[in-house]
Amino acid sequence: MRFEFSNISLRNAIIFALTIFILATSYKLFVTPRNFEDCVLYNAKNGGSKFHAQIAYDMCKRKFPKE
């Protein structure tokens, strides 16, 4: 199998790859919690029990220790 790119298709492939990279990077930056409270809310929202909330609390406490 042999692929040949013209100048336009190569340019479009590069633009597409850069767009995917930028979207993936920005998603990671905007979704990850940046402090203890956001971490607890983000991780405990899917679980409805006290057990899930305690796990989220303990995990976030380790991730964001008091300075």
PDB file with SEQRES, HELIX, SHEET and CRYST1 records, atoms N, CA, C and O in Angstrom:
SEQRES   1 A   67  MET ARG PHE GLU PHE SER ASN ILE SER LEU ARG ASN ALA          
SEQRES   2 A   67  ILE ILE PHE ALA LEU THR ILE PHE ILE LEU ALA THR SER          
SEQRES   3 A   67  TYR LYS LEU PHE VAL THR PRO ARG ASN PHE GLU ASP CYS          
SEQRES   4 A   67  VAL LEU TYR ASN ALA LYS ASN GLY GLY SER LYS PHE HIS          
SEQRES   5 A   67  ALA GLN ILE ALA TYR ASP MET CYS LYS ARG LYS PHE PRO          
SEQRES   6 A   67  LYS GLU                                                      
HELIX    1 AA1 ASN A    7  VAL A   31  1                                  25    
HELIX    2 AA2 PHE A   36  ALA A   44  1                                   9    
HELIX    3 AA3 LYS A   50  LYS A   63  1                                  14    
CRYST1    1.000    1.000    1.000  90.00  90.00  90.00 P 1           1          
ATOM      1  N   MET A   1       0.841  -1.159   0.000  1.00  0.00           N  
ATOM      2  CA  MET A   1       0.000   0.000   0.000  1.00  0.00           C  
ATOM      3  C   MET A   1       0.896   1.234   0.000  1.00  0.00           C  
ATOM      4  O   MET A   1       1.847   1.322   0.776  1.00  0.00           O  
ATOM      5  N   ARG A   2       0.588   2.169  -0.862  1.00  0.00           N  
ATOM      6  CA  ARG A   2       1.428   3.344  -1.008  1.00  0.00           C  
ATOM      7  C   ARG A   2       0.568   4.597  -0.913  1.00  0.00           C  
ATOM      8  O   ARG A   2      -0.454   4.714  -1.589  1.00  0.00           O  
ATOM      9  N   PHE A   3       0.992   5.531  -0.070  1.00  0.00           N  
ATOM     10  CA  PHE A   3       0.267   6.783   0.085  1.00  0.00           C  
ATOM     11  C   PHE A   3       1.069   7.905  -0.553  1.00  0.00           C  
ATOM     12  O   PHE A   3       2.280   8.013  -0.364  1.00  0.00           O  
ATOM     13  N   GLU A   4       0.386   8.714  -1.293  1.00  0.00           N  
ATOM     14  CA  GLU A   4       1.040   9.890  -1.876  1.00  0.00           C  
ATOM     15  C   GLU A   4       0.239  11.120  -1.461  1.00  0.00           C  
ATOM     16  O   GLU A   4      -0.986  11.152  -1.577  1.00  0.00           O  
ATOM     17  N   PHE A   5       0.948  12.117  -0.983  1.00  0.00           N  
ATOM     18  CA  PHE A   5       0.318  13.362  -0.575  1.00  0.00           C  
ATOM     19  C   PHE A   5       0.650  14.462  -1.562  1.00  0.00           C  
ATOM     20  O   PHE A   5       1.807  14.636  -1.946  1.00  0.00           O  
ATOM     21  N   SER A   6      -0.353  15.194  -1.966  1.00  0.00           N  
ATOM     22  CA  SER A   6      -0.092  16.426  -2.702  1.00  0.00           C  
ATOM     23  C   SER A   6       0.140  17.520  -1.672  1.00  0.00           C  
ATOM     24  O   SER A   6      -0.028  17.278  -0.477  1.00  0.00           O  
ATOM     25  N   ASN A   7       0.513  18.690  -2.092  1.00  0.00           N  
ATOM     26  CA  ASN A   7       0.783  19.779  -1.142  1.00  0.00           C  
ATOM     27  C   ASN A   7      -0.458  20.146  -0.347  1.00  0.00           C  
ATOM     28  O   ASN A   7      -0.372  20.426   0.848  1.00  0.00           O  
ATOM     29  N   ILE A   8      -1.603  20.147  -0.998  1.00  0.00           N  
ATOM     30  CA  ILE A   8      -2.833  20.528  -0.315  1.00  0.00           C  
ATOM     31  C   ILE A   8      -3.257  19.449   0.688  1.00  0.00           C  
ATOM     32  O   ILE A   8      -3.643  19.767   1.813  1.00  0.00           O  
ATOM     33  N   SER A   9      -3.187  18.201   0.293  1.00  0.00           N  
ATOM     34  CA  SER A   9      -3.604  17.148   1.222  1.00  0.00           C  
ATOM     35  C   SER A   9      -2.624  17.007   2.387  1.00  0.00           C  
ATOM     36  O   SER A   9      -3.046  16.692   3.499  1.00  0.00           O  
ATOM     37  N   LEU A  10      -1.349  17.228   2.166  1.00  0.00           N  
ATOM     38  CA  LEU A  10      -0.371  17.202   3.253  1.00  0.00           C  
ATOM     39  C   LEU A  10      -0.639  18.346   4.222  1.00  0.00           C  
ATOM     40  O   LEU A  10      -0.575  18.159   5.437  1.00  0.00           O  
ATOM     41  N   ARG A  11      -0.932  19.505   3.701  1.00  0.00           N  
ATOM     42  CA  ARG A  11      -1.244  20.648   4.545  1.00  0.00           C  
ATOM     43  C   ARG A  11      -2.502  20.371   5.358  1.00  0.00           C  
ATOM     44  O   ARG A  11      -2.550  20.679   6.549  1.00  0.00           O  
ATOM     45  N   ASN A  12      -3.511  19.798   4.731  1.00  0.00           N  
ATOM     46  CA  ASN A  12      -4.755  19.479   5.448  1.00  0.00           C  
ATOM     47  C   ASN A  12      -4.525  18.430   6.528  1.00  0.00           C  
ATOM     48  O   ASN A  12      -5.120  18.512   7.602  1.00  0.00           O  
ATOM     49  N   ALA A  13      -3.677  17.452   6.261  1.00  0.00           N  
ATOM     50  CA  ALA A  13      -3.366  16.427   7.257  1.00  0.00           C  
ATOM     51  C   ALA A  13      -2.635  17.029   8.457  1.00  0.00           C  
ATOM     52  O   ALA A  13      -2.895  16.644   9.597  1.00  0.00           O  
ATOM     53  N   ILE A  14      -1.737  17.957   8.212  1.00  0.00           N  
ATOM     54  CA  ILE A  14      -1.005  18.618   9.301  1.00  0.00           C  
ATOM     55  C   ILE A  14      -1.947  19.485  10.118  1.00  0.00           C  
ATOM     56  O   ILE A  14      -1.883  19.476  11.348  1.00  0.00           O  
ATOM     57  N   ILE A  15      -2.810  20.225   9.465  1.00  0.00           N  
ATOM     58  CA  ILE A  15      -3.778  21.064  10.173  1.00  0.00           C  
ATOM     59  C   ILE A  15      -4.716  20.205  11.014  1.00  0.00           C  
ATOM     60  O   ILE A  15      -5.027  20.557  12.152  1.00  0.00           O  
ATOM     61  N   PHE A  16      -5.163  19.092  10.467  1.00  0.00           N  
ATOM     62  CA  PHE A  16      -6.035  18.183  11.202  1.00  0.00           C  
ATOM     63  C   PHE A  16      -5.335  17.622  12.431  1.00  0.00           C  
ATOM     64  O   PHE A  16      -5.927  17.576  13.509  1.00  0.00           O  
ATOM     65  N   ALA A  17      -4.091  17.197  12.288  1.00  0.00           N  
ATOM     66  CA  ALA A  17      -3.333  16.641  13.416  1.00  0.00           C  
ATOM     67  C   ALA A  17      -3.115  17.697  14.494  1.00  0.00           C  
ATOM     68  O   ALA A  17      -3.243  17.400  15.681  1.00  0.00           O  
ATOM     69  N   LEU A  18      -2.788  18.922  14.098  1.00  0.00           N  
ATOM     70  CA  LEU A  18      -2.593  19.992  15.075  1.00  0.00           C  
ATOM     71  C   LEU A  18      -3.902  20.339  15.795  1.00  0.00           C  
ATOM     72  O   LEU A  18      -3.894  20.626  16.992  1.00  0.00           O  
ATOM     73  N   THR A  19      -4.998  20.313  15.086  1.00  0.00           N  
ATOM     74  CA  THR A  19      -6.285  20.593  15.695  1.00  0.00           C  
ATOM     75  C   THR A  19      -6.633  19.544  16.741  1.00  0.00           C  
ATOM     76  O   THR A  19      -7.080  19.885  17.836  1.00  0.00           O  
ATOM     77  N   ILE A  20      -6.435  18.283  16.417  1.00  0.00           N  
ATOM     78  CA  ILE A  20      -6.700  17.212  17.373  1.00  0.00           C  
ATOM     79  C   ILE A  20      -5.804  17.351  18.600  1.00  0.00           C  
ATOM     80  O   ILE A  20      -6.268  17.169  19.726  1.00  0.00           O  
ATOM     81  N   PHE A  21      -4.537  17.670  18.398  1.00  0.00           N  
ATOM     82  CA  PHE A  21      -3.608  17.837  19.508  1.00  0.00           C  
ATOM     83  C   PHE A  21      -4.030  18.991  20.414  1.00  0.00           C  
ATOM     84  O   PHE A  21      -4.015  18.856  21.638  1.00  0.00           O  
ATOM     85  N   ILE A  22      -4.405  20.116  19.824  1.00  0.00           N  
ATOM     86  CA  ILE A  22      -4.810  21.286  20.602  1.00  0.00           C  
ATOM     87  C   ILE A  22      -6.093  20.998  21.381  1.00  0.00           C  
ATOM     88  O   ILE A  22      -6.211  21.380  22.545  1.00  0.00           O  
ATOM     89  N   LEU A  23      -7.048  20.330  20.746  1.00  0.00           N  
ATOM     90  CA  LEU A  23      -8.291  19.990  21.440  1.00  0.00           C  
ATOM     91  C   LEU A  23      -8.052  19.043  22.609  1.00  0.00           C  
ATOM     92  O   LEU A  23      -8.636  19.216  23.679  1.00  0.00           O  
ATOM     93  N   ALA A  24      -7.204  18.051  22.413  1.00  0.00           N  
ATOM     94  CA  ALA A  24      -6.906  17.106  23.486  1.00  0.00           C  
ATOM     95  C   ALA A  24      -6.192  17.793  24.646  1.00  0.00           C  
ATOM     96  O   ALA A  24      -6.492  17.514  25.807  1.00  0.00           O  
ATOM     97  N   THR A  25      -5.262  18.676  24.348  1.00  0.00           N  
ATOM     98  CA  THR A  25      -4.529  19.391  25.387  1.00  0.00           C  
ATOM     99  C   THR A  25      -5.436  20.339  26.153  1.00  0.00           C  
ATOM    100  O   THR A  25      -5.383  20.393  27.381  1.00  0.00           O  
ATOM    101  N   SER A  26      -6.264  21.082  25.441  1.00  0.00           N  
ATOM    102  CA  SER A  26      -7.134  22.031  26.126  1.00  0.00           C  
ATOM    103  C   SER A  26      -8.191  21.311  26.955  1.00  0.00           C  
ATOM    104  O   SER A  26      -8.562  21.795  28.024  1.00  0.00           O  
ATOM    105  N   TYR A  27      -8.680  20.175  26.490  1.00  0.00           N  
ATOM    106  CA  TYR A  27      -9.634  19.395  27.286  1.00  0.00           C  
ATOM    107  C   TYR A  27      -9.008  18.991  28.613  1.00  0.00           C  
ATOM    108  O   TYR A  27      -9.642  19.096  29.663  1.00  0.00           O  
ATOM    109  N   LYS A  28      -7.774  18.532  28.566  1.00  0.00           N  
ATOM    110  CA  LYS A  28      -7.081  18.113  29.785  1.00  0.00           C  
ATOM    111  C   LYS A  28      -6.900  19.295  30.735  1.00  0.00           C  
ATOM    112  O   LYS A  28      -7.037  19.133  31.948  1.00  0.00           O  
ATOM    113  N   LEU A  29      -6.598  20.469  30.209  1.00  0.00           N  
ATOM    114  CA  LEU A  29      -6.388  21.639  31.058  1.00  0.00           C  
ATOM    115  C   LEU A  29      -7.675  22.126  31.714  1.00  0.00           C  
ATOM    116  O   LEU A  29      -7.654  22.558  32.866  1.00  0.00           O  
ATOM    117  N   PHE A  30      -8.785  22.061  31.001  1.00  0.00           N  
ATOM    118  CA  PHE A  30     -10.031  22.602  31.531  1.00  0.00           C  
ATOM    119  C   PHE A  30     -10.797  21.628  32.418  1.00  0.00           C  
ATOM    120  O   PHE A  30     -11.608  22.060  33.237  1.00  0.00           O  
ATOM    121  N   VAL A  31     -10.564  20.337  32.278  1.00  0.00           N  
ATOM    122  CA  VAL A  31     -11.347  19.353  33.014  1.00  0.00           C  
ATOM    123  C   VAL A  31     -10.714  18.974  34.342  1.00  0.00           C  
ATOM    124  O   VAL A  31     -11.434  18.674  35.295  1.00  0.00           O  
ATOM    125  N   THR A  32      -9.411  18.979  34.432  1.00  0.00           N  
ATOM    126  CA  THR A  32      -8.759  18.535  35.657  1.00  0.00           C  
ATOM    127  C   THR A  32      -8.975  19.536  36.798  1.00  0.00           C  
ATOM    128  O   THR A  32      -8.882  20.743  36.576  1.00  0.00           O  
ATOM    129  N   PRO A  33      -9.257  19.062  37.993  1.00  0.00           N  
ATOM    130  CA  PRO A  33      -9.447  19.956  39.136  1.00  0.00           C  
ATOM    131  C   PRO A  33      -8.130  20.611  39.544  1.00  0.00           C  
ATOM    132  O   PRO A  33      -7.062  20.009  39.434  1.00  0.00           O  
ATOM    133  N   ARG A  34      -8.223  21.854  40.018  1.00  0.00           N  
ATOM    134  CA  ARG A  34      -7.028  22.610  40.370  1.00  0.00           C  
ATOM    135  C   ARG A  34      -6.873  22.860  41.859  1.00  0.00           C  
ATOM    136  O   ARG A  34      -5.838  23.357  42.303  1.00  0.00           O  
ATOM    137  N   ASN A  35      -7.904  22.515  42.638  1.00  0.00           N  
ATOM    138  CA  ASN A  35      -7.788  22.662  44.090  1.00  0.00           C  
ATOM    139  C   ASN A  35      -8.565  21.539  44.766  1.00  0.00           C  
ATOM    140  O   ASN A  35      -9.215  20.730  44.104  1.00  0.00           O  
ATOM    141  N   PHE A  36      -8.489  21.504  46.079  1.00  0.00           N  
ATOM    142  CA  PHE A  36      -9.079  20.411  46.844  1.00  0.00           C  
ATOM    143  C   PHE A  36     -10.597  20.333  46.655  1.00  0.00           C  
ATOM    144  O   PHE A  36     -11.142  19.251  46.439  1.00  0.00           O  
ATOM    145  N   GLU A  37     -11.270  21.467  46.734  1.00  0.00           N  
ATOM    146  CA  GLU A  37     -12.730  21.476  46.631  1.00  0.00           C  
ATOM    147  C   GLU A  37     -13.199  20.992  45.262  1.00  0.00           C  
ATOM    148  O   GLU A  37     -14.127  20.189  45.166  1.00  0.00           O  
ATOM    149  N   ASP A  38     -12.557  21.483  44.208  1.00  0.00           N  
ATOM    150  CA  ASP A  38     -12.923  21.039  42.861  1.00  0.00           C  
ATOM    151  C   ASP A  38     -12.668  19.547  42.682  1.00  0.00           C  
ATOM    152  O   ASP A  38     -13.439  18.850  42.022  1.00  0.00           O  
ATOM    153  N   CYS A  39     -11.589  19.068  43.272  1.00  0.00           N  
ATOM    154  CA  CYS A  39     -11.255  17.650  43.177  1.00  0.00           C  
ATOM    155  C   CYS A  39     -12.332  16.792  43.824  1.00  0.00           C  
ATOM    156  O   CYS A  39     -12.760  15.792  43.247  1.00  0.00           O  
ATOM    157  N   VAL A  40     -12.775  17.177  45.021  1.00  0.00           N  
ATOM    158  CA  VAL A  40     -13.808  16.400  45.720  1.00  0.00           C  
ATOM    159  C   VAL A  40     -15.110  16.423  44.928  1.00  0.00           C  
ATOM    160  O   VAL A  40     -15.740  15.382  44.741  1.00  0.00           O  
ATOM    161  N   LEU A  41     -15.516  17.597  44.462  1.00  0.00           N  
ATOM    162  CA  LEU A  41     -16.760  17.694  43.697  1.00  0.00           C  
ATOM    163  C   LEU A  41     -16.690  16.900  42.397  1.00  0.00           C  
ATOM    164  O   LEU A  41     -17.653  16.230  42.024  1.00  0.00           O  
ATOM    165  N   TYR A  42     -15.559  16.974  41.711  1.00  0.00           N  
ATOM    166  CA  TYR A  42     -15.397  16.276  40.434  1.00  0.00           C  
ATOM    167  C   TYR A  42     -15.439  14.761  40.613  1.00  0.00           C  
ATOM    168  O   TYR A  42     -16.038  14.058  39.798  1.00  0.00           O  
ATOM    169  N   ASN A  43     -14.812  14.255  41.666  1.00  0.00           N  
ATOM    170  CA  ASN A  43     -14.715  12.809  41.853  1.00  0.00           C  
ATOM    171  C   ASN A  43     -15.892  12.199  42.610  1.00  0.00           C  
ATOM    172  O   ASN A  43     -16.147  11.002  42.482  1.00  0.00           O  
ATOM    173  N   ALA A  44     -16.609  12.994  43.389  1.00  0.00           N  
ATOM    174  CA  ALA A  44     -17.714  12.450  44.165  1.00  0.00           C  
ATOM    175  C   ALA A  44     -19.056  12.589  43.468  1.00  0.00           C  
ATOM    176  O   ALA A  44     -20.049  12.048  43.955  1.00  0.00           O  
ATOM    177  N   LYS A  45     -19.121  13.292  42.352  1.00  0.00           N  
ATOM    178  CA  LYS A  45     -20.417  13.536  41.720  1.00  0.00           C  
ATOM    179  C   LYS A  45     -21.042  12.276  41.134  1.00  0.00           C  
ATOM    180  O   LYS A  45     -22.267  12.183  41.066  1.00  0.00           O  
ATOM    181  N   ASN A  46     -20.245  11.313  40.713  1.00  0.00           N  
ATOM    182  CA  ASN A  46     -20.795  10.098  40.116  1.00  0.00           C  
ATOM    183  C   ASN A  46     -21.238   9.071  41.154  1.00  0.00           C  
ATOM    184  O   ASN A  46     -22.125   8.261  40.885  1.00  0.00           O  
ATOM    185  N   GLY A  47     -20.636   9.100  42.317  1.00  0.00           N  
ATOM    186  CA  GLY A  47     -21.011   8.145  43.357  1.00  0.00           C  
ATOM    187  C   GLY A  47     -22.056   8.754  44.272  1.00  0.00           C  
ATOM    188  O   GLY A  47     -21.987   9.939  44.598  1.00  0.00           O  
ATOM    189  N   GLY A  48     -23.001   7.969  44.679  1.00  0.00           N  
ATOM    190  CA  GLY A  48     -24.068   8.504  45.506  1.00  0.00           C  
ATOM    191  C   GLY A  48     -23.971   8.103  46.961  1.00  0.00           C  
ATOM    192  O   GLY A  48     -24.802   8.520  47.768  1.00  0.00           O  
ATOM    193  N   SER A  49     -22.986   7.309  47.315  1.00  0.00           N  
ATOM    194  CA  SER A  49     -22.925   6.813  48.688  1.00  0.00           C  
ATOM    195  C   SER A  49     -21.841   7.534  49.490  1.00  0.00           C  
ATOM    196  O   SER A  49     -20.981   8.220  48.938  1.00  0.00           O  
ATOM    197  N   LYS A  50     -21.909   7.356  50.800  1.00  0.00           N  
ATOM    198  CA  LYS A  50     -20.892   7.933  51.685  1.00  0.00           C  
ATOM    199  C   LYS A  50     -19.531   7.303  51.429  1.00  0.00           C  
ATOM    200  O   LYS A  50     -18.498   7.949  51.604  1.00  0.00           O  
ATOM    201  N   PHE A  51     -19.531   6.041  51.015  1.00  0.00           N  
ATOM    202  CA  PHE A  51     -18.287   5.339  50.726  1.00  0.00           C  
ATOM    203  C   PHE A  51     -17.551   6.004  49.558  1.00  0.00           C  
ATOM    204  O   PHE A  51     -16.342   6.226  49.632  1.00  0.00           O  
ATOM    205  N   HIS A  52     -18.273   6.319  48.490  1.00  0.00           N  
ATOM    206  CA  HIS A  52     -17.650   6.976  47.338  1.00  0.00           C  
ATOM    207  C   HIS A  52     -17.155   8.374  47.700  1.00  0.00           C  
ATOM    208  O   HIS A  52     -16.088   8.798  47.259  1.00  0.00           O  
ATOM    209  N   ALA A  53     -17.930   9.072  48.495  1.00  0.00           N  
ATOM    210  CA  ALA A  53     -17.525  10.411  48.910  1.00  0.00           C  
ATOM    211  C   ALA A  53     -16.262  10.349  49.769  1.00  0.00           C  
ATOM    212  O   ALA A  53     -15.387  11.205  49.641  1.00  0.00           O  
ATOM    213  N   GLN A  54     -16.160   9.360  50.632  1.00  0.00           N  
ATOM    214  CA  GLN A  54     -14.970   9.232  51.484  1.00  0.00           C  
ATOM    215  C   GLN A  54     -13.737   8.885  50.654  1.00  0.00           C  
ATOM    216  O   GLN A  54     -12.648   9.394  50.921  1.00  0.00           O  
ATOM    217  N   ILE A  55     -13.898   8.032  49.660  1.00  0.00           N  
ATOM    218  CA  ILE A  55     -12.770   7.698  48.780  1.00  0.00           C  
ATOM    219  C   ILE A  55     -12.309   8.938  48.025  1.00  0.00           C  
ATOM    220  O   ILE A  55     -11.109   9.192  47.920  1.00  0.00           O  
ATOM    221  N   ALA A  56     -13.258   9.712  47.500  1.00  0.00           N  
ATOM    222  CA  ALA A  56     -12.908  10.944  46.783  1.00  0.00           C  
ATOM    223  C   ALA A  56     -12.211  11.923  47.717  1.00  0.00           C  
ATOM    224  O   ALA A  56     -11.230  12.559  47.331  1.00  0.00           O  
ATOM    225  N   TYR A  57     -12.707  12.049  48.937  1.00  0.00           N  
ATOM    226  CA  TYR A  57     -12.100  12.952  49.919  1.00  0.00           C  
ATOM    227  C   TYR A  57     -10.659  12.539  50.225  1.00  0.00           C  
ATOM    228  O   TYR A  57      -9.759  13.378  50.229  1.00  0.00           O  
ATOM    229  N   ASP A  58     -10.441  11.246  50.483  1.00  0.00           N  
ATOM    230  CA  ASP A  58      -9.095  10.754  50.802  1.00  0.00           C  
ATOM    231  C   ASP A  58      -8.139  10.925  49.629  1.00  0.00           C  
ATOM    232  O   ASP A  58      -6.984  11.312  49.811  1.00  0.00           O  
ATOM    233  N   MET A  59      -8.625  10.635  48.425  1.00  0.00           N  
ATOM    234  CA  MET A  59      -7.777  10.763  47.240  1.00  0.00           C  
ATOM    235  C   MET A  59      -7.368  12.221  47.028  1.00  0.00           C  
ATOM    236  O   MET A  59      -6.204  12.509  46.751  1.00  0.00           O  
ATOM    237  N   CYS A  60      -8.327  13.137  47.158  1.00  0.00           N  
ATOM    238  CA  CYS A  60      -8.029  14.551  46.951  1.00  0.00           C  
ATOM    239  C   CYS A  60      -7.160  15.125  48.060  1.00  0.00           C  
ATOM    240  O   CYS A  60      -6.382  16.052  47.836  1.00  0.00           O  
ATOM    241  N   LYS A  61      -7.299  14.568  49.251  1.00  0.00           N  
ATOM    242  CA  LYS A  61      -6.466  15.004  50.370  1.00  0.00           C  
ATOM    243  C   LYS A  61      -5.000  14.670  50.103  1.00  0.00           C  
ATOM    244  O   LYS A  61      -4.108  15.447  50.444  1.00  0.00           O  
ATOM    245  N   ARG A  62      -4.755  13.492  49.482  1.00  0.00           N  
ATOM    246  CA  ARG A  62      -3.387  13.121  49.112  1.00  0.00           C  
ATOM    247  C   ARG A  62      -2.866  13.944  47.937  1.00  0.00           C  
ATOM    248  O   ARG A  62      -1.683  14.278  47.872  1.00  0.00           O  
ATOM    249  N   LYS A  63      -3.773  14.266  47.009  1.00  0.00           N  
ATOM    250  CA  LYS A  63      -3.356  15.023  45.820  1.00  0.00           C  
ATOM    251  C   LYS A  63      -3.100  16.496  46.141  1.00  0.00           C  
ATOM    252  O   LYS A  63      -2.194  17.104  45.571  1.00  0.00           O  
ATOM    253  N   PHE A  64      -3.888  17.073  47.046  1.00  0.00           N  
ATOM    254  CA  PHE A  64      -3.747  18.474  47.423  1.00  0.00           C  
ATOM    255  C   PHE A  64      -3.527  18.587  48.930  1.00  0.00           C  
ATOM    256  O   PHE A  64      -4.440  18.980  49.657  1.00  0.00           O  
ATOM    257  N   PRO A  65      -2.324  18.245  49.410  1.00  0.00           N  
ATOM    258  CA  PRO A  65      -2.071  18.359  50.847  1.00  0.00           C  
ATOM    259  C   PRO A  65      -2.028  19.825  51.275  1.00  0.00           C  
ATOM    260  O   PRO A  65      -1.729  20.711  50.474  1.00  0.00           O  
ATOM    261  N   LYS A  66      -2.330  20.063  52.543  1.00  0.00           N  
ATOM    262  CA  LYS A  66      -2.241  21.442  53.057  1.00  0.00           C  
ATOM    263  C   LYS A  66      -0.780  21.860  53.091  1.00  0.00           C  
ATOM    264  O   LYS A  66       0.100  21.128  53.545  1.00  0.00           O  
ATOM    265  N   GLU A  67      -0.564  23.056  52.596  1.00  0.00           N  
ATOM    266  CA  GLU A  67       0.826  23.541  52.524  1.00  0.00           C  
ATOM    267  C   GLU A  67       1.208  24.351  53.722  1.00  0.00           C  
ATOM    268  O   GLU A  67       2.340  24.827  53.810  1.00  0.00           O  
TER     269      GLU A  67                                                      
END                                                                             
